């Protein structure tokens, strides 16, 4: 497929066509973005992809608008924006262009769709309101922030909208690429966590080769016996708790209350471990200067947790 033009509408922009442009320019880096409502441009042709304009949705014709009636809907009835339509069609190609391993493409595509694309779709269609994030955060949702990069109302200098769109594209790209990299890294971490769980056996302490997302791997493995995690952190070692859920600070077990808020000599005295350096007052992380010291602290934490 030779795509020479990526066509979206002129004038003010919204998050959906801006984020669609992030995806498409990665897959078709030599294609030119054309912002126009001219019939000649928004008529399907083999050399172009048209999105958020044109009054129809037909993936075979490479046109992805969502403003017409009936409007395109997901299987669960929720509305698509142009971003959702573009992601459904080209998202996996985008992930390959971002060097996501093939084994993780499908899961990363679905995760990004659910956690990033769908909220943009719903906001763009008015299916939810940014104020539902709460008054304090209503102006800080990603679509609202991206759309704040549009020219102010009285900036009518010729080309102002197009210049603002071009500048906003790099900002949007940074957010999308960062999210994709984090999701891909999460899947890489899961395989490392699974290996560490096997190595831990029936033990209560999970030792990881570095700091990484681990809770989803622990849950997938059904490793309910694990209470704490240790890993190197720079020249030190860290001991951490395991939260019981994604949206809670509750943990399977806390670090000993006697350690809370202590550092250096005071923590060494309280724990009896030479090399203990720090324990957060919230009792969810502690640090020591060596692996031997952090293992001792972890074993003490396990003993106290099981005794309660």
C-alpha positions in Angstrom: 0.0 0.0 0.0 1.4 3.4 -1.0 -0.1 6.1 1.1 1.1 9.5 0.2 -1.5 11.6 2.1 -3.2 11.5 5.5 -6.3 13.6 5.3 -8.2 15.1 8.2 -10.3 18.2 8.5 -9.1 21.8 8.6 -9.9 24.3 11.3 -9.9 23.6 15.1 -8.7 20.2 16.1 -9.7 17.6 18.7 -7.7 14.9 20.5 -9.1 12.1 18.3 -7.7 13.2 14.9 -4.5 14.4 16.6 -3.9 11.0 18.2 -4.9 9.3 14.9 -2.2 11.3 13.2 0.3 10.0 15.7 -0.5 6.4 14.8 -0.6 7.0 11.0 2.5 9.1 10.7 4.5 6.3 12.5 3.2 3.7 10.0 3.4 6.0 7.0 6.3 8.4 7.8 6.6 9.7 4.2 2.9 10.6 3.9 1.9 14.2 4.1 -0.8 15.4 6.5 -3.5 17.4 4.6 -6.0 19.3 6.7 -8.9 20.1 4.4 -12.7 19.9 4.0 -12.4 20.1 0.2 -14.4 17.4 -1.5 -11.5 16.6 -3.8 -9.4 15.7 -0.7 -12.1 13.9 1.4 -13.1 11.6 -1.4 -11.6 8.1 -1.0 -8.6 7.2 -3.1 -5.9 4.5 -3.0 -3.2 7.0 -2.1 -4.8 8.4 1.1 -6.3 7.6 4.4 -9.1 9.9 5.4 -10.1 10.3 9.1 -12.5 12.4 11.2 -14.0 13.9 8.1 -15.8 12.6 4.9 -19.1 11.5 6.4 -18.5 7.7 6.1 -16.7 4.8 7.6 -15.4 2.1 5.3 -12.1 0.5 6.2 -11.7 -1.0 2.8 -11.9 2.5 1.2 -9.6 3.9 3.9 -12.1 6.4 5.3 -12.7 6.6 9.0 -15.3 9.2 10.0 -17.7 8.8 12.9 -19.9 11.9 12.7 -22.5 10.3 10.3 -25.7 8.4 11.3 -25.7 5.6 12.0 -22.3 6.1 13.7 -19.9 3.3 14.1 -20.1 1.4 17.4 -18.0 -1.1 19.3 -19.4 -4.6 19.9 -20.6 -3.4 23.3 -22.4 -0.4 21.8 -20.0 2.3 22.9 -19.2 4.9 20.2 -16.0 5.1 18.2 -14.2 8.4 17.5 -11.8 8.5 14.6 -9.0 7.5 17.0 -10.8 4.3 17.9 -11.5 3.5 14.3 -7.8 4.1 13.3 -6.6 2.1 16.3 -8.8 -0.9 15.4 -7.6 -0.9 11.8 -3.9 0.1 12.2 -3.0 -0.3 15.9 -1.2 -3.6 15.5 0.8 -2.2 12.6 1.7 0.7 14.8 2.9 -1.6 17.6 5.1 -3.5 15.1 6.5 -0.1 14.0 7.2 0.6 17.7 9.2 -2.8 17.9 6.7 -4.4 20.3 7.5 -8.2 20.3 5.0 -10.1 18.1 4.0 -12.3 21.1 2.8 -9.2 22.9 1.1 -7.4 20.0 -2.5 -8.6 20.7 -2.4 -8.1 24.4 -0.8 -4.6 24.1 -3.3 -3.6 21.5 -6.2 -4.6 23.7 -4.8 -3.0 26.8 -4.1 0.3 25.1 -7.5 0.3 23.5 -9.2 -0.3 26.8 -7.1 2.1 28.9 -6.3 4.9 26.5 -8.3 4.8 23.3 -11.7 4.1 24.7 -11.7 7.1 27.1 -10.8 9.4 24.2 -13.6 7.9 22.1 -16.2 8.4 24.8 -15.1 12.0 25.6 -15.1 13.0 21.9 -18.6 11.6 21.4 -20.0 13.2 24.6 -20.7 9.8 26.1 -18.9 10.9 29.2 -18.0 14.3 30.5 -14.5 15.4 31.6 -16.1 16.7 34.8 -16.7 13.1 35.8 -13.0 13.0 36.7 -14.0 15.5 39.4 -13.9 19.3 39.4 -10.2 19.4 40.3 -9.1 17.1 37.5 -11.7 18.0 34.8 -9.2 20.3 33.0 -6.4 17.8 33.2 -7.7 14.9 31.1 -5.5 14.2 28.1 -8.1 15.2 25.5 -8.7 18.5 27.2 -5.0 19.2 27.5 -4.3 18.4 23.9 -7.2 20.6 22.7 -5.9 23.5 24.9 -3.0 23.7 22.4 -5.4 25.1 19.8 -5.0 28.8 19.0 -7.0 31.2 21.2 -10.2 32.5 19.8 -8.9 35.8 18.5 -5.7 34.4 16.8 -7.0 34.6 13.2 -3.6 34.8 11.6 -3.5 32.7 8.4 -2.3 29.1 9.1 -2.7 29.4 12.8 -4.7 26.2 13.2 -2.4 24.2 11.0 0.7 25.4 12.9 -0.9 24.6 16.2 -1.9 21.1 15.0 1.7 20.5 13.9 3.1 21.6 17.3 0.5 19.6 19.2 1.3 16.5 17.2 4.7 16.1 18.8 3.2 16.5 22.3 0.5 13.9 21.5 3.2 11.6 20.1 5.2 11.7 23.3 2.1 10.6 25.4 1.2 7.8 23.0 4.7 6.4 22.7 5.3 6.6 26.4 2.1 4.6 27.1 2.9 2.0 24.5 6.5 1.5 25.9 5.1 1.1 29.4 2.5 -1.4 28.4 5.1 -3.4 26.3 7.5 -3.3 29.3 4.7 -4.6 31.6 4.4 -7.7 29.4 8.2 -8.2 29.3 8.2 -7.9 33.1 5.5 -10.6 33.5 7.7 -13.3 32.0 10.6 -12.3 34.4 8.2 -12.3 37.3 7.0 -15.8 36.4 10.5 -17.1 36.4 11.2 -15.5 39.8 8.0 -17.0 41.3 9.2 -20.4 40.1 12.5 -19.8 41.8 10.8 -18.7 45.1 8.9 -21.9 45.3 6.9 -22.0 48.6 8.9 -19.1 50.1 7.2 -15.9 51.1 9.7 -13.6 49.5 9.9 -12.8 45.8 13.4 -11.8 44.6 13.5 -9.9 41.3 16.6 -8.9 39.3 15.5 -5.2 39.3 12.6 -3.0 40.1 9.7 -3.8 37.7 5.9 -4.1 37.6 5.2 -7.4 39.4 1.7 -7.5 40.8 -0.1 -8.7 37.7 2.4 -11.5 37.3 1.9 -12.5 40.9 -1.9 -12.5 40.4 -1.7 -14.5 37.2 0.5 -17.1 38.8 -1.9 -17.4 41.8 1.0 -16.9 44.1 -1.1 -15.9 47.1 1.6 -17.1 49.5 4.0 -14.3 48.6 4.2 -11.4 51.1 7.2 -9.3 50.1 9.4 -8.4 47.2 13.1 -7.7 47.2 15.3 -6.3 44.4 18.5 -4.3 43.8 18.1 -0.6 43.6 21.3 1.1 42.4 24.0 0.1 44.9 21.4 -0.7 47.6 18.6 -3.3 47.9 14.9 -2.6 48.4 12.2 -4.5 50.3 8.6 -3.8 49.3 5.1 -4.9 50.1 2.5 -6.4 47.7 -0.7 -4.4 47.3 -3.9 -6.4 47.3 -5.4 -4.5 44.3 -4.7 -2.0 41.6 -6.7 0.8 43.2 -5.8 0.4 46.8 -2.9 0.9 49.1 -3.9 -2.1 51.2 -1.1 -4.7 51.3 -0.9 -8.4 52.0 1.4 -7.6 54.9 3.1 -4.4 56.1 6.6 -4.0 57.3 7.1 -4.1 61.1 5.6 -1.1 62.9 8.8 -0.8 65.0 10.7 0.2 61.8 8.4 2.9 60.6 10.2 6.2 59.7 13.6 5.0 61.0 17.0 5.4 59.2 20.5 4.2 59.6 21.7 3.5 63.1 18.1 3.8 64.5 16.8 1.3 62.0 19.7 -1.0 62.6 19.0 -1.0 66.3 15.3 -1.6 65.8 15.6 -4.4 63.3 18.9 -5.9 64.5 20.1 -5.9 60.9 23.5 -4.4 60.2 23.2 -2.4 56.9 19.6 -1.4 57.3 19.3 2.1 56.0 15.7 3.3 55.7 12.0 2.3 56.3 9.2 4.5 55.0 6.8 5.7 57.6 4.0 4.1 55.6 5.8 0.7 56.1 5.6 -0.3 52.4 9.3 0.0 51.5 12.6 -0.4 53.2 16.2 -0.2 52.0 19.5 -1.8 53.0 23.0 -1.6 51.7 23.4 -5.3 50.6 21.4 -8.3 49.5 22.3 -10.2 52.8 20.9 -7.3 54.8 17.7 -7.0 52.8 17.1 -10.8 53.0 17.4 -10.6 56.8 14.9 -7.7 56.9 12.5 -9.6 54.6 12.7 -12.7 56.7 12.0 -10.7 59.9 9.0 -9.0 58.2 7.6 -12.4 57.2 8.0 -13.8 60.7 6.1 -10.8 62.2 3.4 -10.9 59.5 2.8 -14.7 60.1 2.7 -14.2 63.8 -0.2 -11.7 63.7 
